[in-house]
């Protein structure tokens, strides 16, 4: 029985016998009574037979999962690198003699030092949906971006842009032993989400960074400027972020939902808005992610998580944030200059180790789709950017006619709210700093929590974002340079409770987009990592050549004066364009058939066009040319015959007379 049939069999059985489950929450030792909702099975069953794509299978072991990544690396060597991070940082092998594999996804031909994001396979080995979903995200991304497979949800240009402009790091699993033996702890019995150097260690552990995956993680983070991170979990359905138990009494109201959250971090407003949008975008296959399931760890877990990764990844840089020194043992382990990460922890599924049928595939809803959406949303958010929509041609510039409108459309992404955006242009090759004109400022979302981005109204994998449009008219010939600019997320510059946390955001991605004087460097594994703050963000530059235009000359037509019906007749046609533009031809063959705008052809070149006449008779061919601006020539005319009788000898005087008539028509 093949695997697809096995899945169908299991689904049918599941409709009658829903398994009881007592999952353990990733951040809690408490047992719950929640089970996988049967409506998920209905969704899967209804769509399975309709899907042409393979299923998102679960590997049998950690080594098999690693081998899948290695296969992708062989297939897409320019975009994927699989490496042993424990060897890179000399941390040894894990309990159970495993290597700690990391995966990097980026277009290496464009270099490194791009915005970096980091996603960890679950530190609790039996919580599998996120760990396995990460692999299927990579598989999906490579197929959709770099093969002929169609992608209905995203354009190939966008997926390739992500790979070109981000460095996506994945840790295959933070707990290989637990993954293989389907258990929460590693072989020592340690909880690998209780050993981080923030308010830790918790229990049971081998102490702060007692495990090899832990040592490898903190060394990796300290050698990179990670903007966005997560560790995948399961056992309940949540999106959670700091704090867990520190800073009690610092409560704040969400400006989006009106709900009060306790123990909020300094960047609460950004965590709140971005996570709510993320939850909407992920969808509700595993359960609705809303104000009651998205928030601080303290809001959803009723005890203090000591040594959790999220708080450490966010707040352990005590040099920048000395108020955190009481929770960090930097005196022993050194400062964590790599923290400052937007760390959001997804609890993917009520069942810790959901059945394979719940993973779905490219088109069938499941945890695979939700992990994909989580990674895409968070990766996009790592840095603001502007993309031209429909026109983004900086290698081959655009040429237009004087006085005609040039339309541009753009989106602002990598952000939550667009405070300002507009076009500026001029005749200088650097329109960012030297321009002569600007368009109207789109500032209708300024000061709001959300709005103006391409991710607006995100819902279940779809967006109906804002696209901006302008028509530019250039009245004088010349070369012009156009750039779109935007200012974003300015309301998130300020922290909550600045008297406790200070006024500066902990998040490097917020500092980068709101603090022009911000400058950060880390001499890391790949060399110098550097971040400079920006007040404004700019698109690529479009070059437009504006010139006066002269229509093409009327075509020269040559060909036999006599032909035969039902046999191809060859017409030779050419037209000179004074501007050397390519030309197109419209040919009326005189029999009711018109060949509309054949081309393009190079100016002045002879081109042979064939046509068959069904009936005998005399026909008048009419042809005209147009250029790339749709400016048209006058018509040229040429009579031809499909004789009713056999061809007879043509006396020279008659042939001369026909040629004179043709010249008269053409001139």
N, C-alpha and C positions, 0 to 999 in steps of 0.2 A: 504494500500500500504506500503510495507516495505521500509526501509531506502535506500537500494541499488537501488530499482526501482525509488524512489524519485530522487536520484542523477542522474540516467540515464535520467529521464524526464527533469530535469533541464538542463542537458548538451545539450540535443537535442534542447530545447528551446533557449539555449544560442547561438547555432550556427546561429540562425536567429535574435536574439535580443541581442546584446552585450550591457550590461548596461553602461550608461555613469557614470563617477565617477569624483569627484573633491576632491581628498584626500588632507589632510593637512600633510605636511612633519613633521616628528617627531621633527626635530630641527628647524623648521621654521613655522611661522604663515602664510606664503604665500600659496595661493591656486594654484593648478596645474591643467592642462588639461589632464593628463596622464590617460590612461585606461588600464585594464588588457589585455594583448595581446591575440588575438583570437587563435594564434597558440598553446597557452597553452591548450585551450579546445580541440584542435585536438589531442594533445598528450594524454590527459586524456581519451578522447572518444575511441581512438584507442587501449588503453591498458586496459580499465576498464573490459571488458568482459573476458579478458584473465587472470585476476588476481584472485588467489584463496584466497587472504587475505582480512580481513575486512578493512573497510575504516577508515581513521583517522577522526573520527567525532568531532564536536565541542560541548562542554558542554553547557547546557542551562544557567548555572550560575557559579559564583565563588565557591559556596558551592558544586555544583556537581563536579567541577574540583577537589576540595579538596577530595571529597569522592572517586574519581577514584584513587588518590594517596594512600589513606588509604586502599583501596582494594588491591593494589599492595603490600603495606606494610604487610598486612595479608598473602598474598601469598608468599612473599619472605622476611620473617622477619630477616634473617641473613644479608641482603644486603641493606635494605631500612628502614630509620627512618623518620617519619613525625612528626614535632614538631611545637609548637606555639612559634615563636621567640620573639614575643612581651611579652609573659609571662616570657620567659627565661631572658630577659633584662629589664623587669618591665617598659615597655613603654606605657602600656594601650592599649585600642582598637582604631581602626582607625575610621575616619569619616564614619558613616553608621553602626557602631558597628560590625566591622569585626575583626577577628584575622588575624595576619600576619603569614602564614604558610611557613615554610622552609622544605626542603627535603634533607636528606643526603644519598648518595649512596656510600657504601664502604663495603668491607668484614670485618665486625666488629670483627670476630674471630681472625684476624691478628692485631688488635689494631688500634689506631688512629695515629696522627702525621705523616701522609703521605702528599705528595704535594696536596695542596688544590686549587680548582677552584670554581668559583661562577658565576652563570647565573641567571639573574633577569627577571621575567615576566615583560612585558612592563610597565613603569611608566605612559604611556598614555593608558588609559583603552580600547580605541577603536582600538588599534593596536594589533591584536590578533594572527597573524600567529606564532610569536615566542613563545608567552605564551602557546598556545595550542600545538605547536610542541615540547616543552620541555616535556610535559607529554608523548607524543607518543614516544619520544626518550627513556624514562625510561621503558615504556611498551615493546618496541622493544628490548632493551638491556637485560631485564630480560628473555624474552622468548627465545632470541637467545643464551644467555649465559648459561641458567640453565634449559632449557627444551630440549626435543628431536627435536624441530623444526629445520630444516636445515637452514644454513646461508651461502649463496653463496658469499657474499661480504667480510666477515671476518671469520677467524677461531674462534671457540669457545674458544680455548686457549688464543687468543689475547683478546677477550672480557672479559674473566675471569681475565686476567692479569690486565686490566684496573681497574676493580673493586677491585682487590687485592692491587693495588699499587697507587691508587688515592683516594682522598676524593672529591666527586662531590657534591656541594651544589646548590640547586635550590630554588629561591623564587617563589612560585606558581604564584603570581601576585603582583607587587608593587603598584597596584591601584585597589583593589577589587571592590570598588564602581563604578569606571569608567568601569571596565570590565563588571559588571552586567548591567549598563545603557548605555553601548556602547558610552562613551563620553571620551574626552581627559582628562579633569580635574577630581579631586575627588569631593566629595559633597560640599566642601567649594568653589569650583571653582579654586582651586590651581593647578598649573602645577608642578607635582612632579619631573620633570627633570629640575627645576630651583631653587632648594633649597639647593643644595649641597654646602659645604663650600669651594668653589674655585671660585673666581671672581664673587661671588654672594652676595645676592640673585638676581635672575631675577624676572620676573613678569609674571603672578600673583602667589604669594606664600604667606605663612604665616610667611615668614622670613626664615633664615637659619635653616634647620632641623625642620620646623614647623609642619610637618606631623608625624604621628606614624610610617609609613613605613620608613621614612627618619631617624628618631631617631634610629629605630631598625637596619637599615642598617649600620650606622656608628659605632654603638656599636658592631655589629657582626664583621665588618671588623677589628676593633681595637683589637678584641680578637682572631684573626686568622692571619696566614701568607699566604694570598691568593696570588697565583702566576699569575693566569689568570682570567679575569672577563669580563662581558658584561651586558648591558641592551638592550633587544630586542626592535626594533622599526619597523615602517612601514610608508608608504606614499611616498616613493621613493625607488630606488634600489641603495644602497651604502654599502661600508664598510668604516667606518670613525674612526679616532683616533685623539688624541690631536695634535695641539691646535685648539681652536675655534677662539679666538680673542686676546689672550695674545701673547707677544713677536713678535710683527709685525716686518717685515723686515728681519727676520731670515729665509731665503729661502735656499733650498738645492735641488740638482739634485739626482734623483734615479739612482744608479749604474746599476739597472736592466732594467729600461725602458727608461732612459735618460730624463724623464720628470722632470721639476722643480716644486716643491711644496712650498707653502708659510707657514709661521708660523710653522716651524717644531719643534718637541720636541727633547730633547737631545738624545733619543734612536730612532731617525727617521729611521736609516738604518734597525734596527731590525723590527720596526713596518712595514716599507715598504715591506721588503722581506717576512716576515711571512704572512702579510695580502694579498699580491699578490698570494702566494701559496694557502692560505686559499680560496680566491675567485675562483681560478681554481678548487680546490677540491670540493667546494660546488656545482658547476654546474651552468647552465644558464637557469633553468626553469623560474626564476623570472626576468631574464635579465642578460646580460654578466657583470661579475665583472672583470674589467681590470684596466689599468692605469688611465682611465678617470672616473672610478666609485669607485676607492679605493684610499684613501689618507687622508690628514688632514681635520678636520672639516672646517677649514678656506678655503680650496680649493673648497669645495662643498656647503657650506652654506654662503650666502653673508651678514650675519650680525653676531654680536658677541653673542654667547650663554653664558649667565651668570648663574652660578650655575649648570652647567651640571655635571652629574655623572662621565663621563669619565675622565675629567681633575682632579677631586677630587681623584678618585681611583688611578690615576697614580702619582700625584705630590704633595699631601697635607702634606707630612711629612716635615715640615719646619725645624726640628732639623737636618735632614740629608741634606736638600736643602734650606738653608736660603734665597736664591734668590727668593723663592716662597712666602716669608712671606707677601709681599704686597697684595697677593691675598687670603690669608687664615686668618680667624679670630680665630686663635688658642688661643689668649689671653682670649677668652670667652669660647670656646668649648674644649680647650686642643689640644695637638698635635695629629696628625693622624698617629701613627706609623704603622698602618696596610696598609697604601697606599704603592705604589711601585708596582702596579698591571699592567700587560699587559692588558689594557682595550681597546677592540675593539668593536665598536657598529655596529651591522648589521641592516641596513634598508632593511627588507626582501622583501616587496612587494609594488608596486605602489599604490595599493588599501589598505587603512588602515585596513579594516576588510574584507578580501577576503572571498568569498563563500567557503563553506565546500568542494565543488568539487575540489578546488585548493589545498587542503591539501595532496591529494594522499594517498598512503599507503605503505606497506613494499616494494612493487615492482613497483608501479606506480609513475611516477615523480610528484612531488608537493613540497609544502613548508615543509611538514613533513620530507621528505628526506633531504632537504637542512639544516634544523635545526639540524637534526641528524649528518650530516657531519660537520657542524660548531662545535658542541660540541665535537665530537670525535677528530677532528684536534687540537682544542685548549687544550683539556684535555691531549692529548698525549704530547703536547709541553711543559707542565708544568715543566718537569725535564728530562734531558738526561738519556738514559738507553741503554743497549745492551741486545739483546735476541738471544739465540742460535736458529738457524733454523734447525729443523729436529732432533737435538740432544740437549736436555737440561734435563739431568737426573742426578740430584745431590743427590737423595735419594738412588737410586740403581746404584752403579758405574758400569762402563763398563769394561769388561775383553777382552783383545786381545792377539794375539799370537806374540811372539817376531819376529821383523823384518817385520811385516805387517803394512800397512799404516792405520792411524786413521784419518778420514775426519771430519772436523768441518766447519760449515757455520754459519755466524752471520750477524745481521743487527744492525745499530746504529740509534736510533730514539730519539724522544723528543728534536730535534734540527733542525737547518737549514742547517748546513754545517759541514762535518767531516774533521777536519784538519789532524788528524792522527788516525790510528787504526791498531792494530796488536795483535798477540797472544804471550803470554809468559807462560813458563811452567818450572816445576822442580819437585824435589822429596820431597820438603817441603809442608806441608799441607796448607801453606799460600803463594801461588805463586804471590800474589800481591806485597809482599815485599821481598820474597826470591825465586828466580828463577835461572835457569841455562841456559836457551836459549830463544831466541825470533825469530819470523818470520820477514819477510820483512814488512816495514812500508808502509801502503797505505796512501799516503799524496798528492795524485793528486788533491784534492779539496781545499787544504790549501790556505787561503787568498781569496777564492771566496765567493760570497754572498749566494749561494745555491749549494748543491751537496753532494753526498756520503751517503745520508740517505735512509731509507726505504720509505720515502715520496716523493722521487724524481719523477718529471714528473706527479705530481698529476693532475688529470683531471676528472671532473664529477664523483666523487666517486671512481675512480680507481687510482692506483699508479703502476709505473714500477720502483720501488726503487732498490737501490744497495744492493746486497748480497755479502759478502766477503767469500772466501773459502781458506782453507789450508789443506794440507795432512801432518800429522806428523808421523814420523817413529821412533820407539823406538827399539834400537838394543840390549838392555840389559834388563833382567827381573827386575821387581820392581813395585812400586806404584808411579804414576805420577799425578800431579795436573796441570790443564790447565785453564787459564783465558784469556778472550779477554778484551782489553782496548781501550779507545778512548778519544781523546781530540776534543772538538767541539766549534764552534761559537766564535773563538778567535777574529775575525775581529770586533765583536760587543762590545768588551770591552770598546772601546773609544767612547766618546760622540761627537756629532757635536757641534760646537761653545762652546768649553770648557771655553773660556774666559767669557762667560755668565753663562753657566750651571755648570761649574766645570767639572772635568775629570771623575767622577764616575757615572756609569749608575744609573738611577733611579729605574730600574727594578730589583727586588730581584731575579728573575729567571736568569738574566744575571750575576749578582754578584755571584750567586751560582756556575755558570759554568765557570767563567773566572777569579775569584779573590780568590786565595787559602786562603788568610787571612781573608776573609769575615766571619763574625759571627753575627748572629741575634737571639735574643730570645724575645718571647712575652709570658707573663704569662696569658694564655687565658682561655676560657671557658672549654676546655678539658685538662687543665694543661699546662705544659711548652711546647711551640712550639719553636723549635730550627732549625736553618739553618746554615750549615757550608759550606764554599766555597770549591770547588774541582777543581784541574787542570785536573784530569783524572777521567774517569768513567769506571767501571768494570762490567763484566758479573758475573753471578753465576759461581761457580767453578765446573769443571768436574773432577772426579777422574777416572783414568784409571789404571787397573791392567794389567801389561804385564808379561807374563810367557811363558816358553817353553811348548810345547804340545806334548803328545803322543797319537796317534790314538786309538780308542776303539778296544777291542779284537773282533775277528770275532764272530758272533752270535752263540749261542747254539740253535739248532732247535730240537724240540720234537713234536711228534704227531703220530696218528695211521698210520701204513704202508698201510692200506687199507681203502678206503672210498667208497662212493656211488656218482655217478654223479647226478647233479641237487639237491644235498643236501649240506648244508654248511659243509665245512671241517675246522677244528680248528687246527691252527698251534700255538704252544707256542714258543716264541722267547725272548731271553734276551742277553745282552752284557754288559760286565764290561768295564768301562772307567777308565784308570789309574788316570786321573785327577778328577774323579767323576763328569764329565760334563754330562748333559743330552744327550741322544742318539736318533737318528732317524734311521729308517730301510727302506731299499729298497728291495722289495721282487719280484723276477721273478718267477711266479707260473708255468712256463713251458708250458703254453697253449696259449702263446702270450699276456697274461695280466701281467702288471707290476704295483705294488703298489709303487709309488714313495715317499720315505722319509716320512713315517708315524711317527708321534711323535709330541712333544718330550716325551721321557720316562726317568724316573730316572735310573741312572746307576745301573745295577745288578738286576733290577726287571723283573719278568716274565710277559709277555704280550701276550694275546691271540688275534690272527688275524684270521678272517674267510674269506673263499673264496669258491665259487662254481664252479665245473667243469661241463661243458655241455656234453662232450664226455667221453666215457669209454676209458681206456688206461693207460699207464704208464707215469708218469710225474716226472721231476727232478726240485725240488724247489731250487732256488739259492737266498741267502740273504746276505746282507752286512749292516754294521752299519756306521754311521758318527757321529761326535760330533758337538758342536756349532761353531767350526771353519771350518767345512766342510772337516776335515781330515777323511779319510775313512779306514775301516778295510778290511781284505781279505774276500772273499766269503766263506760262508758255503753252503754245498750241502746236500740235502736229497731227495732220491727217494720215490715216493708213487705210489699206484695203485688204479685206479678205475676199478675193475675187469670186465672182459667180461662175466664171468660166476658166478654163485652163489658161495659164499664163502664156501670152504670145510675145513674140520678139518686140522689145522696146527700142524704137528708133532713138538715136542720141538726142534729137531735137525735142522729143517728148520727155525723155528723162531730164533734160536740162530745164524744161518748162516746169516740171513737178518740183524740182529743187528750188526754183525761184519762188514758187508759191509757198513752199515750206519756210523759206527765209522771210517772206513777207509776213507770215503768221507769227514768226518768232520775234520779229522786230517791229 
